[in-house]
Amino acid sequence: MTGRAPLTTVRLEPMRAEHLPVILALEEQLFGGEAWTEGMLRDELAAPESRHYVVALIEAEIVGYAGLVSYDHEAHVTTIGVVPGRRCRGVGTAMLADLLSAAGVRRVLLEVEAGNAAAQRLYARNGFTPVGLRRRYYRSTGADAVVMARA
Ligand SMILES: CC(C)(COP(=O)(O)OP(=O)(O)OC[C@H]1O[C@@H](n2cnc3c(N)ncnc32)[C@H](O)[C@@H]1OP(=O)(O)O)[C@@H](O)C(=O)NCCC(=O)NCCS
């Protein structure tokens, strides 16, 4: 397993304002034209009663982040991203498990780009199944989104 860090080296923390500069740079790198702005992220952090945002750290380095919005009976995974050089080590799985635990018994929904096989595999391994398609959901690319749900 050369090059793979064991899961125990990954630590999850609540996302805080001080993490935002790194996260904004990652947003650009990972999501390009769909990147969230600082204002959007600050709005999420300002509503902690319905939001659950985490960062994943290996030592002091932010290697990923993810977020969930909860409503009465449903929750939405709003974002999940891992630094390219830190993928395939379970960071995404660890963050998703944390979001699912925050969602409790709620049904969890998310949108994922139709061509994003890595993310769809991550979700499928964690109990999500495709339930719909949103055509041209991503404005910057015109790509379709698959809607996935977990009961
Ligand atoms: C989707 C994404 C978050 C997954 O993150 P990740 O940290 O690579 O996810 P994991 O490591 O938990 O799982 C990925 C793979 O590593 C494997 N893996 C996980 N832990 C492992 C370990 N300890 N040892 C070996 N392999 C492991 C998993 O089996 C999985 O393999 P598979 O996808 O080929 O079946 C990441 O690819 C990413 O940031 N993509 C860009 C942003 C994005 O598309 N976000 C989703 C928007 S909807």
The ligand as an ORCA input file, in Angstrom:
! r2SCAN-3c Opt
* xyz 0 1
  C     -14.939     12.462     -5.196
  C     -13.772     12.683     -4.246
  C     -14.251     13.643     -3.156
  C     -13.374     11.331     -3.617
  O     -12.393     11.590     -2.612
  P     -11.340     10.467     -2.161
  O     -10.706     10.965     -0.934
  O     -10.478     10.101     -3.299
  O     -12.315      9.255     -1.819
  P     -11.902      7.888     -1.130
  O     -10.436      7.770     -1.009
  O     -12.704      7.765      0.087
  O     -12.400      6.832     -2.175
  C     -11.813      6.835     -3.464
  C     -11.169      5.524     -3.789
  O     -10.108      5.208     -2.926
  C     -10.270      3.880     -2.410
  N      -9.785      3.910     -1.056
  C     -10.325      4.565     -0.033
  N      -9.596      4.375      1.077
  C      -8.562      3.587      0.747
  C      -7.465      3.043      1.467
  N      -7.285      3.288      2.769
  N      -6.581      2.298      0.794
  C      -6.777      2.047     -0.499
  N      -7.788      2.531     -1.249
  C      -8.682      3.291     -0.614
  C     -11.712      3.616     -2.479
  O     -12.014      2.238     -2.569
  C     -12.081      4.345     -3.728
  O     -11.806      3.562     -4.854
  P     -12.806      3.539     -6.092
  O     -13.397      4.930     -6.201
  O     -11.915      3.213     -7.236
  O     -13.817      2.507     -5.790
  C     -12.534     13.247     -4.995
  O     -12.282     12.451     -6.115
  C     -12.673     14.710     -5.432
  O     -12.409     15.632     -4.667
  N     -13.079     14.946     -6.703
  C     -13.172     16.320     -7.228
  C     -14.314     17.065     -6.616
  C     -15.623     16.365     -6.868
  O     -15.863     15.881     -7.946
  N     -16.496     16.356     -5.849
  C     -17.800     15.728     -5.936
  C     -18.782     16.724     -6.426
  S     -20.407     15.977     -6.568
*
